[in-house]
């Protein structure tokens, strides 16, 4: 029997439908980003073996509170560089690698909605990051990471989320400068596309096919600057924001600089660009309010913030869940490997030949039997105290999982390499009162008002040669090599075996390419040795073999003229490191 509908009932149904059609609906969303966590999962620094503020255990407290308010209208994103930085990562990546990676376990525990890869994640090598991407139970994004075999993205290019009828698309990107830092063995079978045109392609696709209400970029690439070639920019966020229409928000990272600002694109629309900085000390977050009329989007309001996690409580339930792993890592890093008979301070590295850097130089030479060593300080504030040395101390001495490489370089190329290093490091002094160090006011979180103008991990010095750095000479003319350290003459035209880390050997910092003038594509052909394991592993072996080490400055180089340099170094040291006694 058919159901009869009276005229009155029909009128009521029609009115209800009309009211639904004319309904005004507002939906508020929150998107929270972490980036460059670098292993800061727990409120404990396994290097210093002390409690620390930066921790995802505090972020989880904050996000859990927001989820009570927003429910699934909150999205949690991570922007890469999560697999390196703390001994907990190293232990999980290489020592206890048969277990689920701690980074994937943390991501899954916290309920991230999607994540990207960073350059330091790629640096762990295929075996580590391929396993990690399979373990993570949310989309792993990387639209410009291309599988050479298929020509398609190696990872999912973007993810789409629907929350209360709102469609949000998140597009993932990685800085394409990977080949400038990492040996191809770490990213074999992959290539990295330039970000502007790759973003343009995928944003047009997302707008056309997905018809997303909100399009978000999740870019492991800094705002601007860094390596720039004719093919790509290392830090391309600002360029993408200004040149690619269709993006509402870009969450970015890589450069470790907190940022919250709008950039106008070529169509006159504004794109919110957010960066939380690093080490889980902050989160970047966007609040989005969308108003719909008759089912169509009429108004969109977006605001951004970078929020400190310092006052958040540690999530004790999360900490308890991971406590067995934390105990295993503590046991690993507290293993004693030897003794050092003097205290070493990384501050010394920046003001002349120092025991801290020369310990690395001399170990590199011992391990490789090379003629000359290049090394830069990889920390600004590390201290190795006199007494027992533990595994944890090796992360102060050598922070990253670089390998040991030996390259063939001419004397002229060695000198030009050093010229660029010292041009980044020191000024040309025109009067005794000038700064000797290139100093700028600190833009990053720091206890000092002043810092180095350029990244200090590119301040290479050398061992195996005797040389002077004349700070009164112009750029490109400061370094004068006197002789080999064994007393033999140094010849600009002779070829030498030079040991360095894999970051530098692959062109990182551009000291070999832009400085020494060596074509990037020829560097691999110059390499005569690359260690199978990371350099820190071999440094530990050397210390264990010696038992007790007695590091001293080699004294093989100095800044001249000393009557200008010595007082200038003292002045600038007080500015950069004012808390020193």
C-alpha positions as CSV (number, residue, x, y, z in Angstrom):
1,X,0.0,0.0,0.0
2,X,1.4,3.5,-0.9
3,X,1.8,6.0,1.9
4,X,-0.4,9.0,1.4
5,X,1.0,12.5,2.1
6,X,-1.5,15.2,2.8
7,X,-1.1,18.7,1.3
8,X,-0.3,20.0,4.8
9,X,2.4,17.4,5.3
10,X,3.8,18.2,1.9
11,X,4.0,21.9,2.7
12,X,5.8,21.1,5.9
13,X,8.4,18.9,4.1
14,X,8.9,21.6,1.5
15,X,9.5,24.2,4.1
16,X,11.9,22.0,6.0
17,X,13.9,21.4,2.8
18,X,14.0,25.2,2.1
19,X,15.2,25.9,5.6
20,X,18.0,23.3,5.1
21,X,18.9,24.9,1.8
22,X,19.1,28.3,3.4
23,X,21.0,27.1,6.4
24,X,24.1,29.0,7.5
25,X,26.8,26.8,8.9
26,X,30.1,27.7,10.5
27,X,32.8,25.1,11.1
28,X,36.0,25.8,13.1
29,X,39.1,23.7,12.5
30,X,42.5,23.6,14.2
31,X,45.7,22.4,12.5
32,X,48.8,21.8,14.7
33,X,52.3,21.2,13.3
34,X,55.6,20.0,14.8
35,X,58.8,20.1,12.7
36,X,62.4,19.3,13.2
37,X,61.8,17.3,16.3
38,X,65.2,15.7,16.0
39,X,64.4,12.9,18.4
40,X,63.0,15.1,21.2
41,X,60.4,12.6,22.1
42,X,60.9,12.5,25.8
43,X,61.7,15.1,28.5
44,X,65.3,13.7,28.7
45,X,68.4,14.7,26.8
46,X,70.3,11.5,26.3
47,X,73.4,13.4,25.3
48,X,73.7,15.6,28.4
49,X,71.9,12.9,30.4
50,X,69.6,15.6,31.9
51,X,66.0,16.6,31.9
52,X,65.0,18.9,29.0
53,X,62.0,21.1,28.1
54,X,61.7,20.2,24.4
55,X,59.6,17.1,24.2
56,X,56.6,15.6,22.4
57,X,55.4,14.4,25.8
58,X,54.4,18.1,26.4
59,X,53.1,18.5,22.9
60,X,50.8,15.4,23.5
61,X,49.4,17.1,26.6
62,X,48.6,20.2,24.6
63,X,47.1,18.3,21.7
64,X,45.0,16.0,23.9
65,X,43.4,19.1,25.5
66,X,42.6,20.6,22.1
67,X,41.1,17.3,20.9
68,X,38.6,17.5,23.8
69,X,37.4,20.8,22.3
70,X,37.8,20.1,18.6
71,X,37.4,16.3,18.3
72,X,38.3,15.2,14.8
73,X,38.2,18.9,13.7
74,X,41.8,19.0,14.8
75,X,44.6,17.8,12.5
76,X,48.1,17.0,13.8
77,X,51.0,17.2,11.3
78,X,54.7,16.5,11.5
79,X,57.1,18.0,9.0
80,X,60.1,15.7,9.1
81,X,63.6,15.6,10.5
82,X,62.4,13.3,13.3
83,X,64.8,10.3,12.7
84,X,68.1,12.0,13.8
85,X,69.3,14.2,16.6
86,X,69.2,12.2,19.8
87,X,70.9,8.9,20.8
88,X,67.4,7.5,21.1
89,X,67.1,7.8,17.3
90,X,70.5,6.3,16.7
91,X,69.8,3.4,19.0
92,X,66.4,2.7,17.3
93,X,67.8,3.2,13.8
94,X,71.0,1.1,14.0
95,X,71.3,-0.8,17.3
96,X,67.8,-2.1,18.0
97,X,66.7,-1.9,14.4
98,X,64.7,-5.1,14.5
99,X,62.1,-3.4,16.7
100,X,59.5,-0.9,15.5
101,X,61.3,2.5,15.1
102,X,60.7,4.7,18.0
103,X,59.8,7.6,15.7
104,X,57.0,5.6,14.1
105,X,55.8,4.4,17.5
106,X,55.6,7.9,18.8
107,X,53.8,9.2,15.7
108,X,51.3,6.4,16.0
109,X,50.8,6.8,19.7
110,X,50.1,10.5,19.4
111,X,47.7,10.0,16.5
112,X,49.3,12.2,13.8
113,X,47.1,12.7,10.8
114,X,50.0,12.9,8.3
115,X,53.7,13.5,8.2
116,X,56.5,14.4,5.7
117,X,60.2,13.4,5.4
118,X,63.1,15.7,6.1
119,X,66.6,15.7,4.8
120,X,67.9,14.2,8.0
121,X,65.4,11.4,7.7
122,X,66.8,10.6,4.2
123,X,70.3,10.7,5.7
124,X,69.5,7.6,7.8
125,X,69.5,5.5,4.5
126,X,66.9,3.4,2.7
127,X,66.9,0.6,5.2
128,X,65.9,2.9,8.0
129,X,63.4,5.3,6.4
130,X,61.7,2.7,4.2
131,X,61.0,0.6,7.3
132,X,59.8,3.8,9.1
133,X,57.4,4.8,6.3
134,X,55.8,1.3,6.4
135,X,55.4,1.4,10.2
136,X,53.8,4.8,10.4
137,X,50.0,4.4,10.4
138,X,49.1,7.7,8.7
139,X,49.9,9.1,5.2
140,X,53.6,9.8,4.6
141,X,53.7,12.7,2.1
142,X,56.3,13.7,-0.5
143,X,55.0,14.9,-3.8
144,X,58.4,16.0,-5.1
145,X,60.2,12.7,-4.1
146,X,60.1,10.8,-7.4
147,X,60.8,7.1,-8.0
148,X,63.1,7.0,-11.0
149,X,61.8,3.6,-12.1
150,X,58.1,4.6,-12.2
151,X,58.4,8.4,-12.7
152,X,55.7,8.8,-10.0
153,X,56.0,10.1,-6.4
154,X,57.8,7.6,-4.1
155,X,55.4,8.6,-1.3
156,X,51.8,9.8,-1.3
157,X,51.8,13.3,-2.7
158,X,48.9,14.6,-0.7
159,X,46.2,13.5,1.8
160,X,42.5,14.6,2.0
161,X,40.5,14.9,5.2
162,X,36.8,15.6,5.5
163,X,35.7,17.1,8.8
164,X,32.0,18.1,9.3
165,X,31.7,18.5,5.5
166,X,34.9,20.6,5.1
167,X,37.5,19.1,2.8
168,X,41.1,19.8,3.7
169,X,44.0,18.7,1.4
170,X,47.6,18.6,2.8
171,X,50.4,18.6,0.2
172,X,53.8,17.3,1.3
173,X,57.2,18.6,-0.1
174,X,60.9,18.1,0.8
175,X,63.7,20.5,0.0
176,X,65.2,19.3,-3.3
177,X,68.8,20.1,-2.2
178,X,69.3,16.5,-0.9
179,X,71.9,15.7,-3.6
180,X,74.0,18.6,-2.3
181,X,74.3,17.0,1.1
182,X,73.9,13.3,0.9
183,X,75.7,10.6,-1.1
184,X,73.5,9.0,-3.7
185,X,73.7,5.6,-1.9
186,X,71.4,7.0,0.7
187,X,68.7,8.0,-1.8
188,X,69.4,5.6,-4.7
189,X,66.5,5.3,-7.1
190,X,65.1,8.7,-6.2
191,X,65.1,12.3,-7.5
192,X,63.9,15.5,-6.0
193,X,61.8,17.9,-8.0
194,X,62.0,21.7,-7.8
195,X,59.3,22.9,-5.5
196,X,57.6,25.8,-7.3
197,X,56.5,24.0,-10.4
198,X,55.8,20.7,-8.5
199,X,53.6,22.6,-6.1
200,X,51.8,24.4,-8.9
201,X,51.0,21.1,-10.6
202,X,49.6,19.4,-7.5
203,X,47.7,22.5,-6.2
204,X,45.9,22.8,-9.6
205,X,45.2,19.1,-9.4
206,X,43.8,19.3,-5.8
207,X,41.6,22.3,-6.7
208,X,40.3,20.7,-9.9
209,X,39.9,17.1,-8.8
210,X,39.5,17.2,-5.0
211,X,37.7,20.6,-4.9
212,X,39.2,21.1,-1.4
213,X,37.9,24.0,0.8
214,X,41.4,24.4,2.4
215,X,44.7,23.6,0.7
216,X,47.7,23.2,3.1
217,X,51.3,22.9,2.2
218,X,53.5,20.8,4.6
219,X,57.0,21.7,3.4
220,X,60.3,20.6,4.8
221,X,62.0,23.6,3.3
222,X,62.9,26.9,5.0
223,X,61.5,30.3,4.2
224,X,64.3,31.5,1.9
225,X,68.1,31.5,1.4
226,X,70.4,28.5,1.7
227,X,71.6,26.7,-1.4
228,X,70.4,28.2,-4.6
229,X,71.1,26.8,-8.1
230,X,69.7,27.3,-11.6
231,X,67.5,24.3,-10.9
232,X,66.2,24.8,-7.4
233,X,66.3,26.6,-4.1
234,X,67.0,24.8,-0.8
235,X,64.6,27.1,1.1
236,X,61.7,27.7,-1.2
237,X,58.7,28.4,1.0
238,X,58.5,32.1,0.4
239,X,58.9,31.6,-3.3
240,X,56.1,29.0,-3.5
241,X,53.8,31.2,-1.4
242,X,54.3,34.2,-3.6
243,X,54.2,32.4,-7.0
244,X,51.7,29.6,-6.6
245,X,48.0,30.6,-6.2
246,X,45.7,28.2,-4.4
247,X,47.4,27.6,-1.1
248,X,45.7,28.8,2.1
249,X,48.4,27.9,4.6
250,X,52.0,26.6,4.4
251,X,53.4,24.9,7.5
252,X,57.2,24.7,7.0
253,X,60.4,23.9,8.7
254,X,64.0,22.9,8.1
255,X,65.6,26.2,9.0
256,X,64.8,26.0,12.7
257,X,63.5,29.6,12.8
258,X,60.0,30.3,14.2
259,X,57.8,32.1,11.8
260,X,54.2,33.4,11.7
261,X,53.4,35.8,8.9
262,X,51.4,36.2,5.7
263,X,52.9,36.3,2.1
264,X,50.9,37.8,-0.7
265,X,50.8,35.7,-3.9
266,X,50.7,36.8,-7.5
267,X,46.9,37.0,-7.5
268,X,46.8,39.2,-4.5
269,X,45.7,36.5,-2.0
270,X,47.5,36.0,1.2
271,X,49.1,32.8,2.4
272,X,49.7,32.1,6.1
273,X,53.3,30.7,6.6
274,X,54.0,29.1,9.9
275,X,57.2,27.4,11.3
276,X,57.4,26.1,14.9
277,X,61.2,26.1,15.0
278,X,62.7,22.9,16.4
279,X,63.1,20.3,19.2
280,X,59.4,20.2,20.1
281,X,59.8,23.4,22.1
282,X,56.9,25.0,20.2
283,X,54.1,24.0,17.9
284,X,52.8,26.0,14.9
285,X,49.0,26.2,14.7
286,X,46.3,27.6,12.5
287,X,42.7,28.2,13.5
288,X,40.3,28.1,10.5
289,X,36.7,29.3,10.5
290,X,34.6,28.5,7.4
291,X,31.0,29.8,6.9
292,X,28.7,28.1,4.4
293,X,25.4,29.3,3.0
294,X,23.2,27.1,0.9
295,X,26.0,24.5,1.0
296,X,28.5,26.9,-0.6
297,X,31.6,28.4,1.1
298,X,31.0,32.1,1.7
299,X,33.6,33.2,4.3
300,X,37.0,31.9,5.3
301,X,39.0,33.3,8.3
302,X,42.4,32.0,9.1
303,X,44.7,33.0,12.0
304,X,48.1,31.6,13.0
305,X,50.3,31.2,16.1
306,X,53.5,29.7,17.3
307,X,52.8,28.4,20.8
308,X,55.5,27.5,23.4
309,X,55.2,24.1,25.1
310,X,57.4,25.2,28.0
311,X,54.5,25.5,30.5
312,X,52.8,22.2,29.4
313,X,52.9,19.3,31.8
314,X,54.6,16.1,30.6
315,X,52.0,13.4,29.7
316,X,52.8,10.8,32.3
317,X,50.8,8.1,30.6
318,X,52.9,8.6,27.4
319,X,56.1,8.6,29.4
320,X,55.1,5.4,31.2
321,X,54.3,3.7,27.8
322,X,57.8,4.4,26.5
323,X,59.7,3.9,29.8
324,X,61.1,0.5,28.9
325,X,62.6,1.9,25.7
326,X,63.9,5.0,27.6
327,X,65.7,2.6,30.1
328,X,67.3,0.7,27.2
329,X,68.6,3.9,25.6
330,X,70.0,5.2,29.0
331,X,71.8,1.9,29.4
332,X,73.3,2.2,25.9
333,X,74.5,5.8,26.3
334,X,75.9,5.3,29.8
335,X,78.3,2.6,28.6
336,X,81.9,3.8,29.4
337,X,84.3,3.8,26.4
338,X,87.4,5.5,27.8
339,X,88.9,8.5,29.6
340,X,89.9,12.0,28.6
341,X,92.5,13.7,30.8
342,X,91.4,17.3,30.2
343,X,88.1,19.2,29.7
344,X,87.3,20.2,26.1
345,X,85.1,23.1,25.3
346,X,83.6,23.6,21.8
347,X,83.7,27.4,22.2
348,X,87.5,27.2,21.6
349,X,86.9,25.9,18.0
350,X,85.8,29.3,16.7
351,X,88.9,31.3,17.8
352,X,91.8,29.2,16.6
353,X,93.3,25.7,16.7
354,X,91.6,23.9,19.5
355,X,91.7,20.5,21.3
356,X,88.0,19.9,20.5
357,X,88.2,20.1,16.7
358,X,91.8,18.8,16.5
359,X,90.7,15.6,18.4
360,X,88.3,15.0,15.4
361,X,91.0,16.0,12.9
362,X,93.6,13.6,14.4
363,X,91.2,10.7,14.7
364,X,90.1,11.2,11.0
365,X,93.8,11.1,10.0
366,X,94.5,8.0,12.1
367,X,91.5,6.2,10.7
368,X,92.1,7.1,7.0
369,X,95.9,7.6,6.7
370,X,95.1,10.6,4.6
371,X,97.5,13.5,4.1
372,X,95.1,16.3,5.2
373,X,91.9,16.5,7.2
374,X,89.0,19.0,7.0
375,X,86.6,19.3,9.9
376,X,84.2,21.9,11.3
377,X,82.6,22.3,14.7
378,X,79.3,20.4,14.7
379,X,78.2,22.0,18.0
380,X,78.6,25.4,19.5
381,X,78.2,24.6,23.1
382,X,79.5,21.0,23.6
383,X,81.7,20.2,26.6
384,X,83.6,17.0,27.2
385,X,84.5,17.0,30.9
386,X,87.7,15.5,32.2
387,X,87.2,11.9,33.3
388,X,85.3,9.0,32.0
389,X,83.9,9.1,28.5
390,X,80.6,7.5,27.7
391,X,78.7,6.8,24.5
392,X,76.6,9.9,25.2
393,X,79.7,12.0,25.0
394,X,80.3,11.0,21.4
395,X,77.1,12.8,20.4
396,X,78.6,16.0,21.9
397,X,81.8,15.4,20.0
398,X,80.1,14.4,16.7
399,X,76.4,15.0,16.5
400,X,75.4,13.6,13.1
401,X,75.6,10.2,11.3
402,X,78.0,11.3,8.7
403,X,80.4,8.8,7.2
404,X,84.2,9.1,6.7
405,X,85.3,10.0,3.2
406,X,88.7,10.5,1.5
407,X,88.9,12.6,-1.7
408,X,91.7,13.5,-4.1
409,X,92.2,17.3,-4.1
410,X,95.0,19.5,-5.5
411,X,96.9,21.9,-3.3
412,X,95.1,24.8,-5.0
413,X,91.7,23.2,-4.4
414,X,92.5,22.7,-0.7
415,X,93.5,26.3,-0.3
416,X,90.4,27.6,-2.1
417,X,88.2,25.3,0.0
418,X,89.7,26.9,3.1
419,X,89.4,30.4,1.6
420,X,85.6,30.1,1.4
421,X,85.4,28.6,4.9
422,X,87.3,31.5,6.5
423,X,85.4,34.0,4.3
424,X,82.2,32.7,5.9
425,X,83.9,32.7,9.4
426,X,85.8,36.0,9.7
427,X,85.8,39.6,8.5
428,X,88.3,41.6,6.7
429,X,89.6,43.8,9.5
430,X,90.5,47.4,8.5
431,X,91.3,48.6,12.0
432,X,92.3,47.0,15.3
433,X,88.9,47.8,16.8
434,X,86.9,45.8,14.1
435,X,85.2,42.5,14.7
436,X,87.3,39.6,13.6
437,X,84.3,37.2,13.6
438,X,81.4,37.7,11.3
439,X,78.7,38.5,13.8
440,X,75.0,39.3,13.6
441,X,72.2,39.8,16.2
442,X,70.7,36.4,17.0
443,X,67.4,35.6,15.2
444,X,67.2,32.2,16.9
445,X,66.5,31.2,20.4
446,X,69.8,31.9,22.2
447,X,71.2,33.0,25.5
448,X,73.3,35.6,23.7
449,X,72.3,38.7,21.8
450,X,75.0,37.9,19.2
451,X,75.7,34.9,17.0
452,X,77.6,33.8,13.9
453,X,76.5,35.4,10.7
454,X,76.8,32.1,8.8
455,X,76.3,28.4,9.9
456,X,79.2,27.4,12.0
457,X,79.1,23.8,10.7
458,X,80.7,25.2,7.6
459,X,83.7,26.7,9.4
460,X,86.2,24.1,8.2
461,X,89.8,24.2,9.5
462,X,92.5,21.7,8.4
463,X,95.1,19.4,9.9
464,X,98.1,18.0,8.2
465,X,99.2,21.4,6.9
466,X,100.7,24.5,8.6
467,X,98.9,27.8,7.5
468,X,98.1,31.3,8.5
469,X,94.8,33.3,8.0
470,X,95.5,37.0,7.5
471,X,92.3,38.8,8.5
472,X,93.5,42.1,6.9
473,X,93.4,40.5,3.5
474,X,90.3,40.6,1.3
475,X,88.0,37.5,0.8
476,X,89.7,34.8,-1.3
477,X,93.2,36.0,-0.2
478,X,93.3,35.3,3.5
479,X,94.8,31.7,3.6
480,X,98.6,31.2,3.2
481,X,99.7,27.6,3.4
482,X,103.3,27.4,4.7
483,X,104.1,23.7,4.5
484,X,102.9,20.2,5.3
485,X,102.9,19.4,9.0
486,X,105.5,16.7,8.4
487,X,107.9,19.5,7.1
488,X,107.5,18.6,3.4
489,X,106.7,21.5,1.0
490,X,103.1,22.1,0.1
491,X,102.5,22.2,-3.7
492,X,99.4,23.8,-5.3
493,X,99.7,21.4,-8.2
494,X,100.2,18.2,-6.3
495,X,97.3,15.9,-5.5
496,X,96.6,15.0,-1.9
497,X,94.3,12.6,-0.1
498,X,91.9,14.7,2.1
499,X,89.7,13.1,4.7
500,X,86.3,14.7,5.6
501,X,82.8,13.8,6.6
502,X,80.3,12.6,3.9
503,X,78.2,15.8,4.2
504,X,81.2,17.8,3.0
505,X,82.5,15.2,0.6
506,X,79.1,15.3,-1.2
507,X,79.2,19.1,-1.6
508,X,77.5,20.1,1.6
509,X,78.1,23.8,2.4
510,X,79.4,24.3,-1.2
511,X,83.0,24.6,0.1
512,X,84.2,22.0,-2.5
513,X,82.0,23.2,-5.3
514,X,81.6,27.0,-5.0
515,X,84.8,27.3,-2.9
516,X,87.3,24.9,-4.5
517,X,85.6,25.1,-7.9
518,X,85.0,21.4,-8.3
519,X,82.1,20.3,-10.4
520,X,79.4,18.7,-8.3
521,X,79.1,15.7,-10.6
522,X,82.8,14.9,-10.4
523,X,82.9,14.6,-6.6
524,X,82.0,11.0,-6.6
525,X,84.9,10.3,-9.0
526,X,87.2,12.1,-6.6
527,X,86.2,9.8,-3.7
528,X,88.7,7.0,-3.0
529,X,87.1,5.8,0.2
530,X,83.8,6.0,2.1
531,X,83.4,4.1,5.4
532,X,80.5,1.6,5.6
533,X,79.4,2.9,9.1
534,X,79.0,6.4,10.6
535,X,82.0,8.4,11.7
536,X,80.9,8.5,15.3
537,X,81.1,4.6,15.4
538,X,84.8,4.8,14.4
539,X,85.6,7.6,16.8
540,X,84.3,5.4,19.6
541,X,86.5,2.5,18.4
542,X,89.6,4.8,18.4
543,X,88.9,6.0,21.9
544,X,88.3,2.4,23.2
545,X,91.5,1.3,21.5
546,X,93.5,4.1,23.2
547,X,91.8,3.8,26.6
548,X,92.8,7.3,27.7
549,X,93.1,10.2,25.3
550,X,95.0,13.4,25.8
551,X,93.7,16.0,23.3
552,X,95.7,19.0,22.6
553,X,95.5,21.8,20.0
554,X,97.7,21.0,17.0
555,X,98.7,24.7,16.8
556,X,99.1,24.2,13.0
557,X,97.2,27.4,12.1
558,X,96.6,30.9,13.4
559,X,95.0,34.2,12.7
560,X,97.4,37.1,11.8
561,X,98.4,39.8,12.4
562,X,98.4,38.6,16.0
563,X,98.5,42.2,17.5
564,X,95.1,42.7,15.9
565,X,93.7,39.2,16.0
566,X,94.3,38.2,19.6
567,X,92.4,41.1,21.3
568,X,89.7,41.0,18.7
569,X,89.1,37.3,19.3
570,X,88.8,37.9,23.0
571,X,86.3,40.7,22.4
572,X,84.2,38.7,20.1
573,X,84.3,35.6,22.3
574,X,82.8,37.7,25.1
575,X,80.0,38.9,22.8
576,X,79.1,35.5,21.4
577,X,79.5,33.5,24.6
578,X,78.8,36.0,27.4
579,X,78.0,33.4,30.0
580,X,81.6,32.1,30.0
581,X,83.4,32.8,33.3
